[in-house]
Amino acid sequence: MRTLSFFVCIFITALLVAFYTSRHNHLTGLRIQARTLEKQVKMEEATKKQLELTIAQFMSPIRLEQVARKAQYAYLQQPTCKDIVTIE
């Protein structure tokens, strides 16, 4: 009778250790995944900042004035109020 209860205790302990190990491995995998996702987020934020800077430089009034002075864009004119059509 004692050997049966001993083996039941060993079996339950082994199950608990296996469950604990499984959960620990799962959490470790999630931590690794979180780090890679953080790196990807930082890379995307850096790309976003770079693109925002590029857009700011592209839309800069100084640059737009320089482009307007070029001969190849001399045919472009500011539209008058009569030329603007609004659609409702």
Backbone torsions as a table, in degrees:
resi	resn	phi	psi	omega
1	MET	NA	-40.4	-180.0
2	ARG	-67.8	-35.2	-179.7
3	THR	-67.9	-34.8	178.3
4	LEU	-65.3	-45.7	179.4
5	SER	-67.4	-33.7	176.4
6	PHE	-63.0	-46.7	-179.7
7	PHE	-67.7	-33.2	176.0
8	VAL	-65.8	-41.7	177.7
9	CYS	-63.8	-43.0	178.5
10	ILE	-62.4	-43.5	-179.7
11	PHE	-62.7	-45.9	179.7
12	ILE	-64.7	-41.3	178.1
13	THR	-63.0	-42.3	178.5
14	ALA	-63.2	-40.2	177.0
15	LEU	-63.6	-42.4	179.6
16	LEU	-65.6	-41.0	177.6
17	VAL	-64.3	-42.0	178.7
18	ALA	-63.8	-42.2	178.1
19	PHE	-63.4	-44.5	179.0
20	TYR	-62.0	-44.4	-180.0
21	THR	-63.3	-40.7	178.8
22	SER	-62.7	-45.9	179.2
23	ARG	-64.3	-40.4	179.4
24	HIS	-63.9	-42.9	178.2
25	ASN	-63.8	-39.1	178.3
26	HIS	-63.1	-45.0	179.0
27	LEU	-65.1	-38.2	178.1
28	THR	-64.2	-41.0	176.6
29	GLY	-61.8	-40.3	178.2
30	LEU	-66.8	-36.3	177.1
31	ARG	-64.5	-42.5	178.4
32	ILE	-63.7	-42.8	179.0
33	GLN	-64.1	-37.7	179.2
34	ALA	-64.2	-39.6	179.2
35	ARG	-64.6	-43.6	179.5
36	THR	-65.7	-37.4	177.5
37	LEU	-66.7	-37.4	177.0
38	GLU	-63.0	-40.8	177.9
39	LYS	-63.4	-41.8	178.9
40	GLN	-64.6	-39.0	178.8
41	VAL	-64.5	-42.8	178.6
42	LYS	-62.9	-40.6	178.6
43	MET	-64.9	-41.1	178.7
44	GLU	-66.3	-38.5	177.8
45	GLU	-65.6	-39.5	177.7
46	ALA	-64.9	-41.1	177.8
47	THR	-64.1	-41.2	179.0
48	LYS	-62.1	-44.2	179.1
49	LYS	-63.6	-39.4	179.2
50	GLN	-64.6	-42.4	179.0
51	LEU	-67.6	-37.2	176.8
52	GLU	-63.2	-39.9	177.5
53	LEU	-65.4	-41.7	178.9
54	THR	-62.8	-42.5	178.4
55	ILE	-64.9	-41.7	179.4
56	ALA	-62.5	-40.4	177.9
57	GLN	-68.6	-38.0	-178.9
58	PHE	-67.7	-38.5	-177.7
59	MET	-92.7	9.9	-179.3
60	SER	-61.6	133.2	179.2
61	PRO	-59.0	-35.6	179.5
62	ILE	-63.2	-44.5	179.7
63	ARG	-66.7	-39.8	179.3
64	LEU	-64.5	-36.1	176.4
65	GLU	-66.9	-39.3	177.8
66	GLN	-63.8	-41.0	178.5
67	VAL	-66.0	-38.9	-179.2
68	ALA	-64.7	-28.0	-179.0
69	ARG	-79.5	-14.1	-178.0
70	LYS	-69.1	147.2	-176.9
71	ALA	-66.3	-32.5	-177.2
72	GLN	-69.0	-16.9	178.3
73	TYR	-110.6	17.5	-176.7
74	ALA	-66.9	-26.2	-178.6
75	TYR	-73.9	-17.3	-179.5
76	LEU	-75.9	135.1	-179.6
77	GLN	-130.5	158.8	176.2
78	GLN	-72.5	128.8	-179.7
79	PRO	-70.5	145.9	177.7
80	THR	-88.1	172.2	-179.6
81	CYS	-64.2	-28.5	178.6
82	LYS	-71.5	-29.1	-178.4
83	ASP	-78.6	-19.9	-175.9
84	ILE	-84.3	124.6	179.9
85	VAL	-114.3	129.4	177.7
86	THR	-105.4	140.5	179.5
87	ILE	-109.8	129.3	-179.1
88	GLU	-96.4	NA	NA
